[in-house]
Structures are given as structure tokens and as C-alpha cells.
Amino acid sequence: MSTRIGVLTSGGDAQGMNAAVRAVVRTAVHLGAEVYAIHEGWQGAVDGGDGITPIGWDDVGSILHRGGTVIGTARSKDFRERAGQLRAARHLLEHGIDRLVVIGGDGSLTGADAFRRDWPGLVAELAETGEITTEQAQAHRAIMIAGLVGSIDNDLVGSDMTIGADSALHRIVDAIDTLASTAASHQRSFVVEVMGRHCGYLPLMAAIAGGCDYVLVPEIPPADGWEDDMCDLLRAGRAAGRRDSIVLVAEGARDRHGNPITATQVKDVLAEKLGEDTRVTILGHVQRGGAPSAYDRWMSTLLGYAAVQEVLAATPESTPHILGVRHNRIAQLPLVEAVQRTREVATFVDEGNYEAAVAARGASFGDMYSVFERMSRPPSQAESFERMPRVAVVHAGGLAPGMNTAARAAERLGLTRGMNIVGVDGGFPGLLEGTVRDLSWGDVEGWAAEGGAELGTRRRIPTEDQLYALGRSIEKLELDALLVIGGYNAYRAVRLMDAERGRFPAFDLPIMLVPASIDNNLPSSELAIGADTALNSAVTALDAIKMSASAARRCFVAETMGRRCGYLALMSGLASGAERVYLPEEGITLADLSHDVAGMTASFRAGKRLYLTIRGEQANELYTTDFLARLFEEEGHALFDVRQTIIGHVQQGGNPSPFDRILATRLVTHAIDGLADQLTDGDCEARSVGLVDGRVTFAPVAHMDEQLDLVNRRPKKQWWLDLRPALAAVAQRAARPDEATIPVLRATT
């Protein structure tokens, strides 16, 4: 009998649970195991019968884009009692299941660990009473468990993200953007209540991404007199140019004395002290609903893939793990310790140990709260400085959603560091022509949510013949530093300026590069501003394409952007459920196409209705998207239709995603602080700021070329390429002989 794995979702639902279930089922089948769905959480195991059913490859073929969980979820009182656990164990053993992937919150995972520890006694009792055979008892002495946290609260200590948190953040930020437009029309205040119980991740990150005025989170209760402080901030913001005020309140917010702070209470304070027309919006369960974001699809897929590897490799002596996320890698967290540390946060808050509560959330939580306070401080409350260095913000290269967010953060944060931020209109050509303007706190109001680039951007960068004129313009404008936000061309321009410092003294000033490119092809940063938005746009388009093809047997060939970097293609494939992805890094060969046509034809003959192929735009110079479509059409011999689509510049358009807004703010915070330190120290090195292994780091531009494949305009090492085995596991039923040993990308501990 082959290995049998049970999968269940328990507790509150979260977007992305279906992606994880799909990955568990398909990876297990891919590696030769059988899978059983345990319906309605632990209650399905307790009830048995139709509560435990086989689930196969095709059963999860169209659930990736769906919210909720198709196998159901519930909180089971029966499972908390020994009698319920006995029934659950008996029903699992009836199916030969002794390996479980449990997707749920801390309560569900605590129950899973208790069940694991009680298992030997439960099995012994069932054998003694004759409900199972001695052979069954000996064959299933232990139960192996892997846990995945499905929780929109993002409250697992030790993991950067939980399943559903990114999608919930999308819902909240969409609501804030909508409310901001109506609030500005009427000069009105809104108080928005956000889920989060004991965790302030959602309200804090939504406040940063949504450009809000004030936020109340459980881990950092406001000091006494917070009501006056809040009203002073809002009043000063209006004086500085804001037409609306938005306050976010976590549902578990309290003051320093443990008294709850409600949205209605905040509304009453604003109405009384400011005399403003104030409305309350409680988002409620809309935060849990709807289709999962691209991140919650591809990361949940990786988690499900890793969970199957975990339970298949486990032994009775193995430590059970929760699989979490660190720096876009899979992290193994000891189950008992992870749940205990997560629950300690609520205890810290109850005890008034707020420093410990913030520390438990990770260093970035406290840092981002400080960033929010800096950015939401109107100029009337900013420090005054005698010397105001002039720092120019320049966009360069292709448009990336989030450029406006970055420019806004530069102005707001530069103000707190005593800088006079000037915006350059039209990229480096604008800098050459001297078309700059001073930016004020009010000028960048509303930019956080806006797509495009208010300052404009150009791909054209200075040639060697223009360097003298560029230097003269920098001198004439009396610039002390440059903050360059852009893509590959921006990096090449700064690299050229840095190399010519000896010839042109005007370039001997601090220059900071901030990565912004939907291609995600820049050195010294694993993620660039704009890539997440482009990915979400591509996945939304692919969802519509798949829906249009659902009524007929059809192969779709879709082309994503990215030039010679396959990030968008691969991640779109993971997030949309593509059967095949062609990457520029791998190319396309005639042997590949012959193999793929054979597999495609076999799939349709077996009853498949849709086959999605994604091609990175420069995967092969000759085997174009049109060529692939024509080839598949010809070789399909009328077995299926073929359609092609080039998703195009929709990937560059639209408002930036919450992740891109937060990333832009985080990177620019470090960039501005780094420039401030350089100006103080007289350090004129040109640097890039980036995200590497979850940490914001600086890299000298002088060594940039060492990391680049200059011919293909991409880094020599790209972390996301190691995710390819997961795509193969969920797209192809049969594994290669060596594939069971291929691990998913793991976080270093």
C-alpha cells in the first residue's frame, strides 16, 4: 500500500488555503502518495464516513483562484475530548492515514500536536477494544504532522507571513483607497476598524500603504492623552494640505490601562474635538473573502509542496514542524515552540510588557511603526533645521508601479532628516535640462496610492557626450545628493556617473539607487518595487483567460513581460496554475517543444479542458508566442483549440499593490537615512539599497557589474529560479526518477 496523507483546513478560513490544498494533493500524487481530504476540519476526522474522502489530481484542478477552502473548515468541540480523538484516530486508520498536513491557526495546530502526542495511547486503546487490528496498530505506531498557518492576522511568531495575510491587506488597502476619494471630496474623516485581535500587522501595514493619519495597534497602546495627540496630528495635516483624515483601529486595540479603544470611541473624539463629520467603517469578514492575491497563491503553493516533503520524510522520532516563511524561503519552525511563542504575545500585552510584544513580532514591526510616525507627522510638527541639503529625486528607466509611493516617502522622510527634497521632471533628460521643482509635504499627498509616476520617467540616460552638461546642471541646481529610483537603465546611468567622478567633480556627491522595475532584474536586491503589482496584474489577466477557455478544450499561450528575466513568467505560472512555463534563463529547444506537444495531446485525450502555457517575452528569439501557438494548433490535429495573448503593458499599469507600497517605503527609509549619514560624514560613495535575505542592505555601485550578466541584463544569481521544482510538482503528474529528493528553497536559520 502506498503512503497515504490526509489534508485538512481548520479554524477560520484564509485566502490561499485552496492553493495550499492543491499543492499538497498534486505534490503527493506527483511523488507517488495517496491523499485524503478531511472535510470540515478536525470534525471530519471525528465523524468519519463522508468526512474523509480520497482526493486526486483533477479534483483540485480549478481551485487555485478561489477564496475560502473547498474542503471546508470548522472548529470542533468533539476533537478536544479524548472520546473525539479516539474516533478520529479510528477513522484515519480505517483509511491507512498516518501522515497529516494541517492548515489552520494556532488552536488547530495546538490540537494537532496534542493528537500527535496522544496517538500511541489512542492506538493502543483501539487495539485493546478490538476496533483496530494488532497489525494496524503496529503499522501505524505514530502519526507524522506538518503544520501550515492559515491566518489573515499574520500572527505566527517566527514567520514573515501567514497564508491569507497578503490578501487581507489587499482588501483593506482597496477599502482605504476607496474611502479616501469620498472623504477628500467632502473633507471628511473616516475611522476604519481592521481585524487583527492581538496582532497589529494588518492595521499598521495598511496605514503605511494607504497613507493614513493615525493607527492604533494592540502591541503599542497609545500614551495617556492620545486623544489630544491624535486630533493635533489630524488638525496639522489638514493645515498642510490634506482634505481627508483616516484613522485605523485594530479590533484588539487598547490603551495603556487595558481599556478597549473602539472605532466608535475614536469617532466620538474626532467629532467632539475637531467638529468634523466623521464616519465609521467596520470592514469585518470582507477581509477574509475574495480571490487570493498572487503572493498567497505562489507562496501557499510552495508551503504545500514543502509540507508534503516534510511528512514523507518524517519518522516517529522527528520533531513536528510548522512551515512558515522567512525572506521568501520556507522556514521550519518547531510546532510546540512556535505556537507557544505566538500565544506569549497576548500575554505580554496583558502584562503591559509592550517592548517584548513588539520584539516578538520581529525587528521590522517596530521599525515600520517608527516609519509611520515619521511619515504621518505634518510639517508644523517637524523639526526645524538651519541647513537644508538639496536632494533631487530622479525616476529613470521603465515605469514601475510604486514610483509615486517611493517619491512621496522620500519627501516626507527627507523632511524629518532636514533635507530639501526637489523632484526632477522627466528623469535624466529633465535633470540635464534643469526642470526641477521643490516638493512640499502637501505636494505628495495622495501619491502613495497612485500608479504611474507624477515626476515622469524616461528610459533615456546620459551618454558620455552629455556628462559634462549633466555635471553643469547638477552644479547650477546646487544639488547635494541624488536619490535615483528606477530600473536597469537607472543603474547603468549611476554606474557611468560613478566611474567618471575623476573627470567631472560635480558627480562627487552621494548617490543612492532604489530598485524599481517590474522585470525584477536588478543587482543587490531580491525584489524590486513594482514587481508584485505586475505579478498581480498578470495573474488577474490569466484568471480571465482561463475562465474564457473553460467551456472548450483549449490551449492558451500567454506572454508576460520581463525581457530576459523570467521572474514574472515563473511566478505567474505558480500563481495561475500554468502547466508549462518557458523562461529566458532556460530558453526553448525543439526537443522541449516536441515533448510538450506530446504531453499536451495526452492531457486533452485524458479529458483535460484547459492547458495554460506561459512564455517569458524573450524566452527565445525565433520561437515566438505566435510560433508556439501555430505549432500547438498544427500538432493538436483539431483535438483542441489554441489561442494566444500578450498581456502587455497592463503589467505596468494600475495602482501599486500593498506590498509594493510597503517595500517602496521601507527601501526609501533606509535610502534617505543612508544619504543623511553620508552628508554628515562627507561620504560620497554611490550606493544601491536593496532587500537581501529579508534585510535591507547597501551595496557600492562600483562593484555592481560583478553581480550582473551584462549581456542578458539580469543578476548572475536569481533566488527564485530554485522554485522551479515546485512548479513541476503541481503541473506534472509523474515525477522524474530523481525528483523526490529535490527540496524547495529553504531559509537559513
N, C-alpha and C positions, 0 to 999 in steps of 0.2 A: 504494500500500500504506500502511495506517495505521501510526502509530508503534507499535512493539512493545517491551514492557517485560518483563523477567524478574525474578522474585522468588524468593529462596532464604533458608532459615534454616540456619545453620551453627554448629558448636561445640556447647556444652552447651545443652540446652533451657531455656526460662524461660517461666513463665506469662505470658500476654499476647502471645506470638508469634502465635497464631492470630488475635487481634484485629488485629494489625498486618497480617498477610497479607490478612485480609478487607478491611481498609481500602484496601490497595494495589490489590487486584483491583477492588473496587467503584468507587473513585475513578477509576481508569484507564478502566474501562468507561463511567462517567458522563461522562468528558471525551473519549470517542471513541477511546481507545487499546486495543490488544490486550495481553493478559497471558499469560505462560507461567510455569508453576510449574517450578522446577528442584529436583528431588527429591533428598533426602539430601545437602543442602548442595552444596559445590563438586564432590563426586563425581558428582552428576547431570549436571553440565556436562561433566565429563571422559568419562563413559560414553556420553552422548547417548542416542538411542533413546527408550525409555520414561522416561529420566531427565529429559526436557524435554517437557512436555505443555501444551497450551492449558488455561487455567483461566478459567471465566466467572463471571458474577454468581451464578447459582444454586449453583455448586459450593462457595461459601463461605457458604451461607445458614444453616447451623446449627453454626458452629464457634466463635462468639464466647465461649461459656461453657466451652469445653474447654481443659484444660491441655495441655502439650506443644506439638507442632506437627504439623499434619495432612500437611504436605508433607515431613516427615522432616528429620533433621539428622544430620550425621556430621562427623568430622574426616578430611580427605582428604590422604593422603601423596602421591598421584599429582599433585595440583594444585600441590604445592611444587616440582615439577620442570618444566623447560621443555617436555618432551615432553607432560606432562599439560596444561599451559596451551595448547599448540598444539591438542590435541584439544578442549579446552573452547572455544577461540575458533572452531574449525571448526564445532562443533555449534551454537553460538549463532548463527553466521552462516547456517547452514542454515535457521534459523527467522527470519532477519532481525532478530535481537535485538542492539541496541547500547546499551541502557539497562537498568541493573540496580538493584534495591533489595536490599541485602544486610543481613540481620538476624542479628547474631551478636556474639561477643565480640571482644576486641582482636586475637586471632590471625586470625579470619575477616576482619576489616576491614583488617588489615595485608596479608593475601593479596589482598584486593580492590584495594588501592592498587597493589600490585606488578603485578597483572594489568592495571590501567589504564595504568600506565607502559610495560609491555611490549607492549601491544596493537598499536601501529603496526608494530613489528618482527615480531610474530606474524602479522599480516595480510599483510605483505609476503612473508614466507616461505611462507605458504599459497598466495599468488598465484603465486609463483615455481615452486612444485612442482605447480601446476595443481589444487590441492584446492579452490580457490575461483576464481571468475572475476574478471577485471580490474574488471568493473562492480561486483561485490560489494565488492571492496577499496576502490574509490573512494567507494562509497555509505556505507561504514562505517569511515571513517578513524580514528575514536576511539570509545571506549566511555565512557558517562557513568554515574557511580555515585553513589548516595546510601546512606549507612550508617545503620542503627538499631542501638543496642546492646541486645541481649538478654542480660542477666546478672543473676542474683539477687544478686550480690555488691555491686551499686551502686558499681562501682569506676571509672567513667568520670570523669576529671578535667574539670571544666567543666560538668558536668550535675548537677542536683539529684537526679535519679532515673534508673534504667535499667529497661527492661522486665523485670518479674518480681520486682524487689526488694520492692515493697509486699506482694505475695502471699506471698513467702517470710517476710517479717516476720509476717504473719498466722499462718502455720504455727508459727513459733517461739513467738509470744506465746500462741497457743492451748495449745501444749505446756506452757509455763511455768505458765499458769493451772491446767492440769490437775495438774501436778506439785505446785503449791503446796498444793492441797487435801489431797492424800495426805500430803505432807511435814508439814503442820501437824498432821494427825491423830496422827502418830507422833513429833512433834518431831524430825524427821529432816532431814538435809542432802542436797541434790542438786547434782551437778556436771553441767552441760549443755554439750556441745560443739556449736558452731554453725559453719556454713560461713562462708567469707569469705577464705580464703587470705591475700592481702596487704592486705585491706580489712576494717576493723573496724566498718563501718556496721551490719551486722546484729546482732552481739552487743551493741554499745553501745546502739542504739535499743531492742533487745529488753530489755536490762537496765533501761532507764528505764521502758518501757511495762509491764514485768512486775513492777516493784517489787523487783528483785533486790538482793543484798547486795554483790556484788563482780563485776568484769568484767575480763577480760584480752584486750587487743586488740593487733594487730601494730604499729600506729603509735606506741603509747605503752607500751613494755615497763615492767614494774614495777621499782622500785629494788631493790637488794640488800636482803635481809631481808624481801621481800614476803610470805613465808610467815607470819612472825610478825604483820605488819601485818594480813593478811587474817584470821587467827584472832582477833586482838584486836577487829577490827570485828564479826565474827560473834558473838563472846562478849558484846560490849556490846549488840548487837542483841537477843540472847536476854534479857539482863537488862532491856532496855527494853520487852519485851513480845512479841517475835517468837517464834512457835512453830516456824518453819521457816527454813532458810538455803538460798539458791540462788546458786550461783556460775556465771557464764557464761564459757566459754573459747572463743576463736576458734581454728579449726583451725590457723591460722598463728601463734599466739601464741608469743613467745619472751621470754627475759629479756634483760637489758642486755648480756650476753656472747654473745648469739646462740644460746643453748641452747634447744631447743624446750620449751615448757610444755604438757604433755598433761593431759587430763581425769583420767586415772588417777593421774598425779603429784599433782594437786590433791586428789583423793580421799584418797590416802595421807597427805598432810599433815594434812587435817582429821581423819582417823581417829586419827592419832598424837597431834596436839597438843590436840584437843578431846575425843577419846574418843567421838565421835559415830558413830552408824550412818549411813554415807554411801553414796549410790548414784550411779552414773554413767549418764547418758542421752546417747547419741550420736544426734542427730536424723537425720543423713545426708540421703539423697535425698528424704525426705519433704518437705524444704524446697522442692524443685523441683516437687513434684507437686500435683495437685488443681486445682480451678477457679480462675481468676484473680480477684483482688479487683476491686471496682468501679473503682478507680483504674487498675489495669493493663488494664482494658478501654477506659475512655474515653480515657486518655492515649495508649495504644498506637494507638487509632483515629485520634487527632489526628496522631500521628507518621507513621502510614502515609499519611494524607491529605496531609500536608506533603511526604513523600518523593516522592510522585507528582508534585506540583507542582515539586519540585526537579529531578527527572530530565527532566521535559518541557521545562523552561525552560533546561536546561543546554546548553552548547555545548562543542566540543573545547577551548576556551580557559578554560572555567570551572574554578574551584577546587572539587575534590570535598569534600563536607561530610558529617560525621556530624550527624544531627539529634538533639539532646538536649533537656533540659527545664530551664528556669530560671523559677522563680516561676509555675509552671503555664502557661508560654508555651513555644513552640517556639524553640529556640536553634540557630543554625547554627555548628558547630564545624569548623574546617579539619581534614580527616581525618588527615593526617600528623601535624600538631601535637597533636591530641587523643590519638592512640594513643601518641605519644612521651611526652607528659606523664603519661599514665596509667601507663606502664611505669616511669617515673622513681621512682614512689613506692616500689616494691620495692627499687630501688637505694638510695634514701635510708635505708630501714630497715636494709639490709645494711651500709651505711656508718656507721650509728649517728647519722645526721642526723635525729633524730626531730622536731625543730621544723619542718624542711622537709616531712617526710612529713605532719604534721598540717596544715600550711598548705596543702598541695596538695589536701587533702580539703575545703577551704573553711572559712571562719571558724566556721560553725555546728557543725562536728565538734568542734573544740577546746572551744567554749563548752558544748556538751552534755555533754562528758566532765566538765567542771568542775561542771556542774549535778548530774550523777550523784554525784560525790564529795560534794557538799554534802548531797544528799538521803539518801544512804545512811549518813551519819555519825550514829551514835546520840547521845543527849543527854549521855552520860557523856564524850563527846569534844568536845562543843560548847563554844564559848567562854562564859564567864560574863559577865553584864552587870549593872551596878548599876541602870540604868534600863530598865524593860521597858514600852515603849509598848503600850497595848491596841489591837489592830487586830481589828475584827469582820469575819468572813466572812459575807456575806449572799447567798443564792440568790434570784433573782427572775425572774418570767416562767414560760414553759412549761418542762417538763423537757427537758434535753438530755443525752444520754449523754456522760460525761466531766466532769460537775459534781463527782463524787466525786474524780476524779483531780485536778482543779483545787484542791479544798479540801485534799486531802492535801498537794499541793505547797505550798500557802500555809502550812500548819502547819510542814512540815519546813524550808522555806526561810526562813520568818519567824523560826524559832528561830535560824538562823545569822546573822540580822541583828538579833538582840537584841529581838525582838518577842514579846509575849504574845498569841497568836492565840486569839480566842474565836469560837465558832461560834454563829450565830443560828439557832434552830429555827423553820422555817416562814416564811422570807422577811421582807418588810417588816412584815406583821402581827405576826410574832414579835418584831421589833425594837421595835415600838410597845408590845408587852406586856412587854418586857424578858426574854423567855425565851432566855437565852444560857447557854453553858457554856464553860469553859476547855478547850481541846484540848491534849492531850499527844502526844508522838511515838508512843506506843503506841496512842492512841485512833484514829489514822487508818491503822493497819496494815491492809493488805488493801484499802483504798479504791481503789487505782489501777485494779484490775480490775473493780470493781463498777459495774453500771448503776444507774439511779435517782439519788437524792440523799439521803444519810444525814441531812443537815441539813434536808431538806424544802425545797420551793419553792412559792410561790404566785404566781398571776398578779395578784392584787390589790395595788395600790400605794397609797401615801398620797394622800388627797385634800387640797385646800387647807385644809379644816377640821381635818385631822389633823396639820398640820405643827407646830403648837405642841406637841402631845403627843409627836410624834416627837422634836422637839428636846429636850424634857424627859427623854425616855428615854435619849437619847444622853448627856446630861449626867449623869444618875443612874448610868449604867453606866460612866462615866468613860472613854469611848472616845476614842482619839487619832486614829483613822483608820478608814475603811471600805474594804473590798475587796468590790465587788458583782459577782457572777458571774451572768450571765443574758442574756435576750433583749431584745426591743423594749421591753417594759414596764419592765425594769430601767433601760434608757437614759432612758425618759421620767421615771421617778421621780428619777433622779440629776439630770436636766436641771432638773426642778422645784425640787429642793433647792438646786441651784447658783444658780438665779435668785432664790431667796428668802433668800440669805445675809444681805442687809441687814436683813431683818426678824427673822431668827432666828439669833443669834450661834452657836448650837450647831452649825449647818451649816458654820461656818467652820473646816473641818478637811479634810485631804487625803482625797479620794475617788477610787478607781481602779475603772474599769469593765473587766471581762473578758468578751469576747463569747462567749456560749454559746446557740446556737439551731439547731435542725435546719433552720429556714427559710433560714438564711444570708442574712438581710436587714438586717444591721446596718451602720452607717456606720463608716468608718475602719478596716475590716478586710475583706480579700477572702474570708477563711474564718472561720467561727465553730466553736467546739467543738460537736461533736455532728452536724454536717452530714455528715461522712464516714461515721459509723456509720449514720445514717438512710439514706444512699445505698446502703450495702452491704445493709441490711435490705430496702430496696425492690427491689434487683436480685435478691436471693435469692428474694423472693416472685415476681418476674416470671419468673425461671427456671422455677419450679414451674408457674406459669400457662402458660408456653409449652409445657412438657412435657405438661401435661394436654390441650393442644389439638393435639398433634402427630398424633393419629390421625384427625382430621377436618378438613374445611375450615371454619375458624372465625376470626372476628374477635373480638379481645378489646379491650375498652375499660377501661383501668385508671386509677384516680385516685390521685395521690400527694398528700402534704401539702405545705405551703409557703405557705398563704394566698395573698397576692397577689405572692409572689416565685416565679418559675418555676425556680429553681436545681435543686431536686430533680427536677422533671419533665424538664428538658432533659438533665441528666446521667444520669438513669435511662434516658432514651431512647438516649443514646450508648452506655451500658454494657450495655444489654439487647438492642439491635438493633431498636428500635421503628421502624416505618415512618412514623409521624406523631406529633408532639408538639404539644399545644395549650398555649400559655403565657399567663399573665395579662398579661404585658407586651405581647403581640400581640393578645389577645382572639380571639374566634371570630365569623366572619361567615357569613351564609347562602351567600355566594359560595364561601367556604372549604369549607363542607360539601358543596356541590354538586360542586365539583372533586374533593374527597376521595372521595366516593361513586363517582364515575366511575373514578378511579384504582384504588380498591379492587376494584370489579367487574371491571375489566380484568385486574387481577392474578390474581384467582381463576379467571377464564376461561383465563388462560395457564398454569394449573396450580399456582398458589400454594396452600399448605395452611394458612398462618397469617398473619394481619395484626394486628400489635400497635399499638394506639393508646394514647397516654398523655395524660392531661388533668390539668394542674395544678388543684388543688381550687377555685380561684376564677378560672379562666380566663374564665368568662362566667357571669353571674348567672342567666340564663334557659336557656342551652344546657348543661344539667347532664349528668353522666355517664349518668344514666338516659335522658335525652332522646337523647343521641348513640347509645346502644345501640339504642333503639327506632327511630330514624331509619335507622341502618345495616341493621337487621333488615328493615324495610319495603322499603327501596330495593334490598336484596340479592335480593329475589324468590326466596328459597329456594336461591339459588346457594351460600350459606354461612350457617353459624350465627353468632349474635352472643351473647357473654357479657360481663358487666360485673363489675368487682371494685373495691372501695375498700380499698386496702391498709391505711389507717388507722394506729392508734397503735402497731402493731408497729414503725413507723419511729422511735418514741421509746424503745422498749424495748431490752432486751439490753445486754450489756456493751460498753463503748466499744471502738472499733477501735484498733489500734496507732497509727494516725495521729492520732486524736483524743486519745489519752493523751499522745503526744509534743507535740502542739500545745498542749494544756492546760498541760503542764509548762513549755514554752517561754514561753508568754504570761504565766503566773503568775510565772515567774522574773523577768521584766522588770517586772511589776507590783509585786512585793514590793521589788525593788531600787529602783524608782522611788519607792515610798512611803517607803522608808528615807531616800532622799536628800531628799525633801520634808520629812520630820520633822526632819531635821538642819538644813535650810536655813530652816525656818519657812514653807515654801511650801504654801499651802492650795488651790491650783487643783484643780478636779475634772477628771480626765482619763480618756480611754479608751485602752486598749492594743490594738494590732491588728497584723495582718500585711498589709503593703502592698508589692508588688513584691519579695516574699521577705524583706523586712526588718521587724523588729518596731519599730513607731513609736508615739509618743504623740500624742494629739490632744485639744485642750481641749474639754470638754463644752459650753462656752458657744457654740461655733460649730457644734455638731452639726447643728442644724436646716438649716444652709446646704447640707448634703450630702444631705438627705432629701427624698423625695417623701412628704410627711406624709399625704396622702390615701390613698396605697397602702401606706404603712408599709414602704418599701424605699428603698435608696440611689438617687439620681438616675443614677449611673453604676454599671453592673454589668459587670465584665470578662468574665464567662462568656457574655454574650449574643453576643459576637463568635465563639463556637464554632458558631453555627447553620449556617454553610455546610458544615462537616464532616458534620453530621448529614444535611443534604440530599444530600450526595455519596454517602454509604453507604446511603441509604434509597431514593433515586430514580434509576432507570436513566438517564433523559435529563436533561441539564443545560439550564438556561436559556441563552439566547444569550450573556449577559454573565458567566456563572458561572465560566468558566475563569480569569478574572482576579482572582477573589476569594481573597486569601491567608488562611491560618489565622493565629490570634493569635500574634504573634512577640514574643520577648523583646527588650528594648532592650539594646544592647551597651555 
